[in-house]
Amino acid sequence: MQIKTGDKIQFHTCCNADRKTYIGIVEFTEPLGFITVVDNIQYELRKLVDISIIS
C-alpha cells in the first residue's frame, strides 16, 4: 500500500475489540512525517493499525 499526501484513509488507533474507526486525510509534516488530523487530534500514521485507503 502506497500512502501519499491527500489520500483519505480509514484506521484504528489500537488493537482492542472496542476500538473506534476513524477517517482522515493524510498530511505531511517535517518533524513527524505522515500524519492525519481527526477532530483536532493529530495521529502519526506509523502508530496506527489497520490503515486502508478509501479515496
C-alpha positions in Angstrom: 0.0 0.0 0.0 1.5 3.3 -1.1 0.0 6.2 1.1 0.6 9.7 -0.1 -0.4 13.2 0.9 -4.1 13.9 0.2 -5.3 10.3 0.5 -8.4 9.6 2.5 -7.8 6.8 5.0 -9.7 4.7 7.5 -7.8 3.5 10.5 -7.8 2.3 14.2 -5.6 3.6 17.0 -5.3 0.3 18.8 -6.0 -3.4 18.5 -8.7 -3.6 21.2 -12.0 -5.2 20.4 -13.9 -2.0 21.4 -11.8 0.3 19.2 -13.3 3.1 17.1 -12.8 3.5 13.4 -11.5 6.9 12.2 -11.4 8.6 8.8 -9.0 11.3 7.9 -6.9 13.0 5.1 -3.2 12.3 5.0 -0.9 15.3 5.5 2.9 15.5 5.8 4.8 17.5 8.5 8.6 17.8 8.6 9.2 16.6 12.1 6.7 13.7 12.2 6.3 12.5 8.6 2.8 11.4 7.5 0.0 12.3 9.9 -3.8 12.7 9.8 -5.9 15.1 11.9 -9.3 14.0 13.1 -11.4 16.2 15.5 -8.3 18.4 16.1 -6.3 15.4 17.3 -3.1 14.6 15.3 -2.3 11.0 14.6 1.1 9.7 13.3 0.5 7.1 10.7 3.4 5.0 11.9 1.5 4.4 15.2 -1.9 3.4 13.7 -3.2 -0.1 12.8 -5.5 -1.4 10.1 -4.9 1.5 7.7 -6.8 1.4 4.4 -7.1 4.0 1.6 -10.7 4.8 0.9 -10.3 7.5 -1.8 
